[in-house]
Amino acid sequence: MKKSILIAIVLITISSVAHSQQQKIKWLSFEEAVTKSKKAPKKLFMDMYTDWCGWCVKMDESTFSNPVIASYINENFYPVKFDAERQDTVEFNGKAYINQNPGKKRSSHQLAQTLMQGKMSYPSYVFMGEDLKVLTVVPGYYPADQFEPILHFFGSEAFKTTDWQTFSAGFKGKVPK
């Protein structure tokens, strides 16, 4: 009996250690990502979220917690978690961006408005090139297996040589469906 309990404890410990070492996205602030990109150019992946957005939470819990997704994002982008309703001032490209109605419910930040091209839906994902210009904005919730090809389309720069339909039809991902 004692041997069975000891084996169970060892297995639970191994399982929890393996789970805690699971790949996680190393989120940066927008300012950190811009600074890093200027020193070592890399595309930015921005998760535009709000505190009240249920689908944003679902993305965090399912898609962004997937180790395949997390690993790909960490390797190919500077990942940014950007609260689209943040209250502070953000300096970018010589301009100061603010939230014009701080404290007001659902008041979006000017930088979020600019990067999302005025289409304020959450969650949305802004892909920026190494030149820190917006490549595209992808709105909505996606399960990991559906988000993986989107990440690869921009991370591998396939968007420069092929259209989305052709790319996605031939994409073979690592995330099980």
Phi, psi and omega per residue, in radians:
M1 nan -0.806 3.140
K2 -1.091 -0.648 3.134
K3 -1.120 -0.699 3.120
S4 -1.130 -0.723 3.121
I5 -1.142 -0.758 3.133
L6 -1.080 -0.758 3.114
I7 -1.101 -0.738 3.116
A8 -1.076 -0.760 3.135
I9 -1.106 -0.763 3.123
V10 -1.076 -0.790 3.138
L11 -1.111 -0.716 3.110
I12 -1.132 -0.725 3.129
T13 -1.109 -0.808 3.125
I14 -1.065 -0.756 3.137
S15 -1.088 -0.773 -3.111
S16 -1.236 -0.585 3.083
V17 -1.168 -0.778 3.119
A18 -1.069 -0.726 3.133
H19 -1.146 -0.691 -3.108
S20 -1.233 -0.395 3.124
Q21 -1.579 0.056 3.130
Q22 -1.002 2.466 -3.131
Q23 -1.013 2.294 3.083
K24 -2.195 2.662 3.096
I25 -1.247 2.331 3.124
K26 -1.633 1.385 -3.073
W27 -1.111 2.474 3.078
L28 -2.097 2.815 2.956
S29 -1.321 2.833 3.111
F30 -1.026 -0.763 -3.110
E31 -1.082 -0.744 3.115
E32 -1.105 -0.761 -3.107
A33 -1.127 -0.734 3.125
V34 -1.103 -0.789 3.125
T35 -1.057 -0.808 3.131
K36 -1.108 -0.720 -3.104
S37 -1.158 -0.556 3.109
K38 -1.243 -0.557 3.123
K39 -1.442 -0.743 3.141
A40 -2.371 1.601 -3.033
P41 -0.939 2.342 3.136
K42 -2.816 2.620 3.104
K43 -1.157 2.700 3.053
L44 -1.853 2.456 2.984
F45 -2.045 2.085 -3.098
M46 -2.009 2.142 3.021
D47 -1.580 1.887 3.129
M48 -1.590 1.976 -3.045
Y49 -2.312 2.988 2.963
T50 -2.346 2.817 -3.128
D51 -1.172 -0.481 -3.063
W52 -1.616 -0.018 -3.028
C53 -1.477 1.909 3.129
G54 -1.136 -0.675 3.128
W55 -1.200 -0.477 3.060
C56 -1.130 -0.757 3.108
V57 -1.099 -0.735 3.128
K58 -1.077 -0.701 3.081
M59 -1.061 -0.774 3.127
D60 -1.078 -0.801 -3.042
E61 -1.262 -0.574 -3.071
S62 -1.897 -1.160 -3.008
T63 -1.187 -0.936 -3.078
F64 -1.243 -0.306 3.093
S65 -1.529 -0.110 3.102
N66 -1.218 2.210 -3.067
P67 -1.089 -0.545 3.109
V68 -1.178 -0.783 3.131
I69 -1.137 -0.838 -3.111
A70 -1.043 -0.793 -3.123
S71 -1.081 -0.788 -3.118
Y72 -1.128 -0.762 3.126
I73 -1.079 -0.835 -3.129
N74 -1.054 -0.658 -3.088
E75 -1.349 -0.542 -2.965
N76 -1.943 -0.152 -3.082
F77 -2.469 2.836 2.800
Y78 -1.599 1.922 -3.083
P79 -1.453 2.309 -3.097
V80 -2.148 2.288 3.009
K81 -1.770 1.974 -3.035
F82 -2.119 1.976 3.064
D83 -1.265 1.915 -3.064
A84 -1.172 -0.131 3.103
E85 -2.044 0.378 -3.117
R86 -1.029 2.731 -2.984
Q87 -1.767 -0.243 -3.018
D88 -1.575 3.060 3.102
T89 -1.580 2.413 3.093
V90 -2.126 2.201 3.074
E91 -1.616 2.231 3.112
F92 -2.637 2.225 -3.138
N93 0.913 0.744 3.077
G94 1.336 0.198 -3.131
K95 -2.203 2.524 3.083
A96 -1.682 2.215 3.121
Y97 -1.943 2.386 -3.090
I98 -2.312 3.013 2.916
N99 -1.713 2.005 -3.033
Q100 -1.214 -0.365 3.135
N101 -2.237 1.076 -3.091
P102 -1.029 2.398 -3.136
G103 1.557 -0.320 3.116
K104 -1.405 2.411 -3.111
K105 -1.031 2.287 3.077
R106 1.024 0.659 3.075
S107 -1.625 2.027 -3.068
S108 -1.502 2.654 -3.140
H109 -1.326 2.524 -3.119
Q110 -1.060 -0.609 3.130
L111 -1.182 -0.693 3.071
A112 -1.074 -0.766 3.122
Q113 -1.051 -0.756 -3.126
T114 -1.160 -0.885 -3.085
L115 -1.167 -0.594 -3.132
M116 -1.566 0.093 3.075
Q117 0.979 0.639 3.065
G118 1.371 -0.045 3.140
K119 -1.645 1.540 -2.984
M120 -1.560 1.461 3.040
S121 -2.229 2.561 -3.041
Y122 -2.256 2.475 -0.076
P123 -1.317 2.738 2.998
S124 -2.439 2.714 -3.076
Y125 -2.212 2.153 3.130
V126 -1.760 2.162 3.045
F127 -1.784 2.154 3.128
M128 -2.051 2.459 3.112
G129 -1.303 3.067 3.115
E130 -1.086 -0.372 3.099
D131 -1.478 0.078 3.128
L132 1.123 0.518 3.025
K133 -1.877 2.554 -3.107
V134 -1.170 2.218 3.037
L135 -1.497 -0.828 3.115
T136 -2.939 2.923 3.027
V137 -2.157 2.260 3.135
V138 -2.016 1.984 -3.136
P139 -1.593 2.699 2.940
G140 1.867 2.963 3.082
Y141 -1.543 2.439 3.071
Y142 -2.391 2.327 2.967
P143 -1.148 2.787 -3.051
A144 -0.949 -0.743 -3.089
D145 -1.173 -0.451 3.103
Q146 -1.555 -0.399 -3.132
F147 -1.460 -0.501 -3.102
E148 -0.957 -0.845 -3.138
P149 -1.144 -0.539 3.098
I150 -1.102 -0.805 3.115
L151 -1.039 -0.777 -3.122
H152 -1.189 -0.608 -3.140
F153 -1.014 -0.716 3.138
F154 -1.599 -0.667 -3.126
G155 -1.115 -0.648 -3.132
S156 -1.566 -0.051 -3.106
E157 1.135 0.428 3.085
A158 -1.059 -0.492 -3.130
F159 -1.028 -0.338 -3.135
K160 -1.384 -0.390 -3.023
T161 -2.139 -0.199 -3.090
T162 -2.540 2.813 3.106
D163 -1.541 2.839 -3.068
W164 -1.056 -0.764 -3.086
Q165 -1.048 -0.801 3.134
T166 -1.126 -0.810 -3.123
F167 -1.072 -0.905 -3.051
S168 -1.160 -0.563 3.129
A169 -1.139 -0.582 -3.113
G170 -1.710 -0.010 -3.051
F171 -1.285 2.278 3.058
K172 -2.046 1.875 -3.080
G173 -1.637 3.104 3.121
K174 -1.782 -0.253 -3.132
V175 -1.435 2.181 3.110
P176 -1.145 2.554 3.138
K177 -1.492 nan nan
